[in-house]
Amino acid sequence: MYIIPDLINLGLKDDQQWPTEAHKVVAQNLLLCRPEINDRDILIQCVQIILTVPIEKIETITLEELIKDYNFPAF
């Protein structure tokens, strides 16, 4: 389980950056302090899905939309 906010950056691949601060905040809100996120591979998989959300939609996306439209894991 990842609990420190900056650890969310472990979900980024080499030389990858957050497209917006909103993408990072969404990832932190969904993935930190979750017992299901117990290794880096799961963290990377989930962060990579969040990164595919278009910039114009990231601030209003719901968990249900992430699960349905982006195949985000339903923990």
ABEGO torsion letter per residue (X at the ends): XBABAAAAAAABBBGBBBABAAAAAAAAAAABGBAABABAAAAAAAAAAAAABBAAAAAABBAAAAAAAAGBBBX
